[in-house]
Amino acid sequence: MLLKAVLTNHHDLIADYTKLIEANPNDSDIYVKRGLAKLHRNDCNSAIIDFKKAIQLKLNFAEAYYYRSFAKGYTADLNGSLADLNKVLEIQPGNRLAQDELVKVKKLMAK
């Protein structure tokens, strides 16, 4: 029952964010939030599209690259995940979360 409530909540969030995007199509933050809701529902490909749109609207949006790296990793696009994490570190060289994830992705790629 709890899982159903959580999944329903993410579905509601996606619908709410979609309405916000319709009203504010140039707000990159809303695309990231909707992408995260989609990622939580394991809709990785759709999440990637939202993160990509956020990046198109705000080129150096480190958070969008970071979350897109997870979505790409979940779809087995480790090269894409690695590229996004490198971009995060280009924008924010001291980002420890991105540094840690980069190590994990490189380990997966070495297998």
Protein Blocks (a to p, Z undefined) as FASTA:
>chain_A
ZZmmmmmmmmmmmmmmmmmmmmmmmlmklmmmmmmmmmmnopaklmmmmmmmmmmmmmkl
mklmmmmmmmmmmnopaklmmmmmmmmmmmmmmlmklmmmmmmmmmmmmZZ
